[in-house]
Amino acid sequence: MKTALWFGILALVAWGPPAAAGESEADIPPTSIAVPDVARQDFLFGAPRGAFAFRGGWSAASAGGEVFDFIRDQLTIEQRDFDAPVWMGEASWLIRPQWAALFRVDYSRSSVASEFRNFIGEDDLPINQETRLTKVGVTLGAKFYLKTRGREIGRFAWVPESFVPYVGVGGGMLWYEFLQSGEFVDFTDLAIFEERFVGEGGTPTFHGFVGADIKLNHRIFLTLELGYNWADAKLRPNFEGFEPLDLAGFQSSVGVDILF
């Protein structure tokens, strides 16, 4: 009897409990298998080579110097009237785990309608004009990530970090157009005339910036950035005699980085 009992216990240990009445072997749930942690995360098959970025934001123009002082004094134009939306595209390539080379293009345009502060026309109507400032920057630069953008797990999986701050610098060319069109006053005889004054060309520009990439998924990051641009230019042909036009200012932007 004891021998039969021991054989029964060994059988239960070896084969598991019997299926309940009416329950087939196929109905018994399989034993769960632990899934490696990396399989439950967003990851790429290998570290990315670079990224494409598309951002929009705001350009806060410095608008200092003789030209801007003159038009603010004579016309109903204020300091912040030359602030404008800015649009930016960027391509970057990783050259080391925390270093990237980048190529950037940005565009902004401000336009403000105004009138002379101290003069009116013979018909007692304002003397109106429009002032427009357009800037297109094309620069090369370098970006340093304050931590690696991700980590490799095993031979194939690359897992991005959730938050990666960075700093960077760049330089290149800024193409600009400063345009005034409409009615003006000849200060020698106070005659009113219509004219179109243009100053345009290209000038060197330099910028520095700080920002952060915030992971949305394994390939797309939300990017926040704040920078400052340095540039000035001699206005030709219609603004001879003035000091160089101040084209500097802060830029803030938000957009997405897409890894490739």
Kinemage of the C-alpha trace (Angstrom):
@kinemage 1
@onewidth
@group {chain A} dominant
@subgroup {mainchain}
@vectorlist {calphas} color= white
{ca met a 1} P 0.000 0.000 0.000
{ca lys a 2} L 2.805 2.423 0.980
{ca thr a 3} L 4.644 1.593 -2.247
{ca ala a 4} L 1.569 2.421 -4.350
{ca leu a 5} L 1.128 5.735 -2.461
{ca trp a 6} L 4.734 6.810 -3.152
{ca phe a 7} L 4.332 5.953 -6.849
{ca gly a 8} L 1.191 8.155 -6.978
{ca ile a 9} L 2.999 11.129 -5.387
{ca leu a 10} L 5.911 10.810 -7.845
{ca ala a 11} L 3.504 10.707 -10.766
{ca leu a 12} L 1.796 13.932 -9.613
{ca val a 13} L 5.142 15.724 -9.288
{ca ala a 14} L 6.330 14.534 -12.700
{ca trp a 15} L 3.202 15.206 -14.744
{ca gly a 16} L 1.353 17.953 -12.815
{ca pro a 17} L -2.225 17.813 -11.566
{ca pro a 18} L -4.750 16.083 -13.750
{ca ala a 19} L -7.091 18.110 -15.902
{ca ala a 20} L -10.466 18.888 -14.395
{ca ala a 21} L -13.395 16.862 -15.532
{ca gly a 22} L -14.472 17.937 -19.000
{ca glu a 23} L -11.274 19.967 -19.547
{ca ser a 24} L -9.017 18.903 -22.418
{ca glu a 25} L -5.267 19.217 -22.347
{ca ala a 26} L -5.464 21.990 -24.940
{ca asp a 27} L -7.545 24.113 -22.512
{ca ile a 28} L -4.772 24.235 -19.928
{ca pro a 29} L -2.927 27.625 -20.217
{ca pro a 30} L 0.751 27.306 -21.141
{ca thr a 31} L 3.431 28.223 -18.683
{ca ser a 32} L 4.261 31.964 -18.977
{ca ile a 33} L 7.711 32.877 -20.269
{ca ala a 34} L 9.573 35.976 -19.051
{ca val a 35} L 10.075 38.548 -21.836
{ca pro a 36} L 13.414 40.388 -21.856
{ca asp a 37} L 13.070 43.985 -20.657
{ca val a 38} L 14.315 45.458 -23.974
{ca ala a 39} L 11.404 43.863 -25.842
{ca arg a 40} L 8.977 46.033 -23.895
{ca gln a 41} L 10.798 49.286 -24.784
{ca asp a 42} L 11.036 51.510 -27.844
{ca phe a 43} L 14.305 50.756 -29.578
{ca leu a 44} L 16.127 50.949 -32.902
{ca phe a 45} L 18.175 48.229 -34.554
{ca gly a 46} L 21.493 50.030 -34.103
{ca ala a 47} L 22.514 53.567 -33.112
{ca pro a 48} L 21.162 56.384 -35.354
{ca arg a 49} L 23.479 58.178 -37.772
{ca gly a 50} L 21.792 61.582 -37.481
{ca ala a 51} L 18.492 63.458 -37.534
{ca phe a 52} L 16.276 65.817 -39.522
{ca ala a 53} L 14.702 68.671 -37.520
{ca phe a 54} L 11.775 70.959 -38.338
{ca arg a 55} L 10.966 73.798 -35.946
{ca gly a 56} L 8.949 76.979 -35.659
{ca gly a 57} L 9.310 79.746 -33.136
{ca trp a 58} L 9.829 83.425 -32.499
{ca ser a 59} L 12.637 85.825 -33.417
{ca ala a 60} L 13.073 88.737 -30.980
{ca ala a 61} L 15.056 91.316 -32.962
{ca ser a 62} L 17.612 93.500 -31.213
{ca ala a 63} L 16.688 96.354 -33.623
{ca gly a 64} L 19.356 98.690 -32.269
{ca gly a 65} L 21.578 101.217 -33.982
{ca glu a 66} L 21.164 104.376 -36.032
{ca val a 67} L 18.723 103.146 -38.685
{ca phe a 68} L 16.194 101.725 -36.232
{ca asp a 69} L 16.553 104.739 -33.913
{ca phe a 70} L 15.807 107.091 -36.835
{ca ile a 71} L 12.683 105.309 -38.061
{ca arg a 72} L 11.310 104.882 -34.530
{ca asp a 73} L 11.792 108.608 -33.958
{ca gln a 74} L 10.102 109.681 -37.208
{ca leu a 75} L 7.498 106.937 -37.705
{ca thr a 76} L 4.923 105.195 -35.504
{ca ile a 77} L 7.185 102.153 -35.117
{ca glu a 78} L 8.089 100.583 -31.756
{ca gln a 79} L 10.997 98.468 -30.493
{ca arg a 80} L 9.222 95.114 -30.750
{ca asp a 81} L 7.602 95.688 -34.148
{ca phe a 82} L 10.451 93.817 -35.851
{ca asp a 83} L 9.905 90.626 -33.834
{ca ala a 84} L 8.586 87.892 -36.108
{ca pro a 85} L 7.871 84.172 -36.490
{ca val a 86} L 10.898 82.101 -37.493
{ca trp a 87} L 10.916 78.809 -39.405
{ca met a 88} L 13.873 76.457 -39.302
{ca gly a 89} L 15.076 73.250 -40.952
{ca glu a 90} L 18.153 71.306 -39.875
{ca ala a 91} L 20.080 68.165 -40.769
{ca ser a 92} L 22.643 66.758 -38.320
{ca trp a 93} L 25.119 63.861 -38.431
{ca leu a 94} L 26.651 62.152 -35.411
{ca ile a 95} L 30.450 62.254 -35.621
{ca arg a 96} L 31.013 60.940 -32.071
{ca pro a 97} L 28.567 59.541 -29.485
{ca gln a 98} L 27.931 63.049 -28.044
{ca trp a 99} L 28.945 65.272 -30.979
{ca ala a 100} L 26.983 66.134 -34.111
{ca ala a 101} L 27.751 68.313 -37.139
{ca leu a 102} L 24.753 70.246 -38.474
{ca phe a 103} L 23.487 72.242 -41.440
{ca arg a 104} L 20.712 74.756 -40.709
{ca val a 105} L 18.457 77.103 -42.706
{ca asp a 106} L 16.126 79.608 -41.014
{ca tyr a 107} L 13.715 82.239 -42.307
{ca ser a 108} L 11.880 85.171 -40.715
{ca arg a 109} L 10.001 88.234 -41.965
{ca ser a 110} L 8.457 91.161 -40.109
{ca ser a 111} L 6.218 93.804 -41.666
{ca val a 112} L 4.848 96.913 -39.948
{ca ala a 113} L 2.553 99.642 -41.265
{ca ser a 114} L 3.290 103.142 -39.973
{ca glu a 115} L 2.806 106.869 -40.462
{ca phe a 116} L 4.851 109.963 -39.714
{ca arg a 117} L 4.541 111.096 -36.116
{ca asn a 118} L 4.895 114.842 -36.679
{ca phe a 119} L 3.619 115.416 -40.229
{ca ile a 120} L 0.311 115.001 -42.045
{ca gly a 121} L -0.578 115.441 -45.712
{ca glu a 122} L -2.179 118.511 -47.279
{ca asp a 123} L -5.436 116.564 -47.255
{ca asp a 124} L -5.091 116.204 -43.450
{ca leu a 125} L -4.572 112.464 -43.836
{ca pro a 126} L -1.664 110.458 -42.373
{ca ile a 127} L 1.486 109.954 -44.447
{ca asn a 128} L 1.602 106.155 -44.618
{ca gln a 129} L 4.365 103.647 -45.387
{ca glu a 130} L 5.331 100.025 -44.765
{ca thr a 131} L 8.649 98.775 -43.387
{ca arg a 132} L 9.656 95.151 -43.934
{ca leu a 133} L 12.664 93.153 -42.723
{ca thr a 134} L 13.385 89.717 -44.213
{ca lys a 135} L 16.203 87.428 -43.043
{ca val a 136} L 17.389 84.056 -44.395
{ca gly a 137} L 20.268 82.361 -42.574
{ca val a 138} L 22.334 79.422 -43.883
{ca thr a 139} L 24.847 78.066 -41.368
{ca leu a 140} L 27.080 75.146 -40.449
{ca gly a 141} L 27.676 74.234 -36.822
{ca ala a 142} L 28.354 71.693 -34.132
{ca lys a 143} L 26.168 70.365 -31.319
{ca phe a 144} L 27.361 68.738 -28.092
{ca tyr a 145} L 24.905 66.504 -26.202
{ca leu a 146} L 25.431 66.690 -22.439
{ca lys a 147} L 24.661 62.954 -22.243
{ca thr a 148} L 24.566 60.170 -24.807
{ca arg a 149} L 21.313 60.023 -26.798
{ca gly a 150} L 20.828 56.334 -25.990
{ca arg a 151} L 22.456 53.062 -25.038
{ca glu a 152} L 23.094 49.806 -26.836
{ca ile a 153} L 21.628 46.586 -25.432
{ca gly a 154} L 23.124 43.439 -26.871
{ca arg a 155} L 24.339 43.444 -30.457
{ca phe a 156} L 21.344 45.028 -32.184
{ca ala a 157} L 19.064 47.043 -29.876
{ca trp a 158} L 19.630 50.787 -29.278
{ca val a 159} L 17.336 52.395 -26.659
{ca pro a 160} L 17.005 56.231 -26.725
{ca glu a 161} L 17.194 58.340 -23.578
{ca ser a 162} L 14.033 60.187 -22.539
{ca phe a 163} L 15.672 63.624 -22.055
{ca val a 164} L 18.906 64.842 -23.674
{ca pro a 165} L 20.094 68.470 -23.206
{ca tyr a 166} L 22.617 70.018 -25.621
{ca val a 167} L 24.623 73.161 -26.454
{ca gly a 168} L 25.968 74.309 -29.809
{ca val a 169} L 27.511 76.991 -32.012
{ca gly a 170} L 27.412 77.790 -35.705
{ca gly a 171} L 28.239 80.317 -38.374
{ca gly a 172} L 27.562 81.116 -41.993
{ca met a 173} L 25.779 83.725 -44.091
{ca leu a 174} L 22.670 85.815 -43.523
{ca trp a 175} L 20.805 87.222 -46.533
{ca tyr a 176} L 18.637 90.203 -45.679
{ca glu a 177} L 16.289 92.753 -47.215
{ca phe a 178} L 15.288 95.977 -45.438
{ca leu a 179} L 12.490 97.634 -47.416
{ca gln a 180} L 10.488 100.822 -46.910
{ca ser a 181} L 7.768 101.764 -49.372
{ca gly a 182} L 5.001 104.369 -49.378
{ca glu a 183} L 4.882 108.122 -48.734
{ca phe a 184} L 7.745 110.130 -47.241
{ca val a 185} L 8.610 113.718 -46.338
{ca asp a 186} L 11.489 115.639 -47.886
{ca phe a 187} L 12.866 117.470 -44.853
{ca thr a 188} L 14.435 120.226 -47.000
{ca asp a 189} L 11.148 121.618 -48.352
{ca leu a 190} L 8.548 119.385 -46.561
{ca ala a 191} L 7.303 118.027 -49.903
{ca ile a 192} L 5.552 114.642 -49.774
{ca phe a 193} L 6.652 112.008 -52.294
{ca glu a 194} L 6.229 108.312 -52.954
{ca glu a 195} L 9.325 106.097 -52.919
{ca arg a 196} L 10.671 102.620 -52.376
{ca phe a 197} L 13.913 102.366 -50.347
{ca val a 198} L 15.785 99.061 -50.290
{ca gly a 199} L 18.887 97.796 -48.532
{ca glu a 200} L 19.810 94.180 -49.245
{ca gly a 201} L 22.698 91.767 -49.445
{ca gly a 202} L 24.543 89.096 -47.486
{ca thr a 203} L 26.631 89.296 -44.326
{ca pro a 204} L 28.408 86.845 -41.991
{ca thr a 205} L 26.435 85.571 -39.010
{ca phe a 206} L 27.248 83.573 -35.887
{ca his a 207} L 24.973 81.972 -33.325
{ca gly a 208} L 25.037 80.038 -30.068
{ca phe a 209} L 22.209 77.940 -28.658
{ca val a 210} L 21.045 75.605 -25.898
{ca gly a 211} L 18.229 73.090 -26.066
{ca ala a 212} L 16.836 69.715 -25.146
{ca asp a 213} L 15.421 66.664 -26.939
{ca ile a 214} L 12.456 64.956 -25.248
{ca lys a 215} L 11.545 61.457 -26.460
{ca leu a 216} L 8.120 60.947 -27.987
{ca asn a 217} L 8.968 57.486 -29.323
{ca his a 218} L 12.079 55.580 -30.372
{ca arg a 219} L 12.572 57.742 -33.506
{ca ile a 220} L 10.829 61.086 -32.885
{ca phe a 221} L 11.888 63.693 -30.311
{ca leu a 222} L 10.263 66.963 -29.253
{ca thr a 223} L 12.984 69.661 -29.416
{ca leu a 224} L 13.048 72.936 -27.465
{ca glu a 225} L 15.772 75.486 -28.259
{ca leu a 226} L 16.856 79.027 -27.333
{ca gly a 227} L 19.659 80.841 -29.170
{ca tyr a 228} L 21.187 84.211 -30.023
{ca asn a 229} L 22.347 85.373 -33.470
{ca trp a 230} L 25.028 88.002 -34.131
{ca ala a 231} L 24.984 89.919 -37.440
{ca asp a 232} L 25.032 93.428 -38.882
{ca ala a 233} L 25.187 94.788 -42.412
{ca lys a 234} L 25.842 97.975 -44.376
{ca leu a 235} L 22.629 99.000 -46.109
{ca arg a 236} L 23.058 99.576 -49.837
{ca pro a 237} L 22.107 101.266 -52.054
{ca asn a 238} L 19.439 103.525 -50.477
{ca phe a 239} L 20.698 103.939 -46.910
{ca glu a 240} L 24.232 105.269 -47.423
{ca gly a 241} L 25.556 107.303 -44.509
{ca phe a 242} L 23.891 105.228 -41.800
{ca glu a 243} L 25.690 102.907 -39.417
{ca pro a 244} L 25.390 99.168 -40.208
{ca leu a 245} L 21.930 97.696 -39.689
{ca asp a 246} L 21.651 95.615 -36.498
{ca leu a 247} L 20.387 92.147 -37.474
{ca ala a 248} L 21.087 90.406 -34.145
{ca gly a 249} L 18.520 88.912 -31.793
{ca phe a 250} L 17.219 85.987 -29.772
{ca gln a 251} L 15.447 83.009 -31.303
{ca ser a 252} L 13.247 80.490 -29.478
{ca ser a 253} L 11.801 77.473 -31.250
{ca val a 254} L 9.976 74.189 -30.765
{ca gly a 255} L 9.679 71.281 -33.178
{ca val a 256} L 10.579 67.678 -33.835
{ca asp a 257} L 13.787 65.742 -34.503
{ca ile a 258} L 13.402 62.579 -36.611
{ca leu a 259} L 16.274 60.127 -36.217
{ca phe a 260} L 17.637 58.203 -39.180
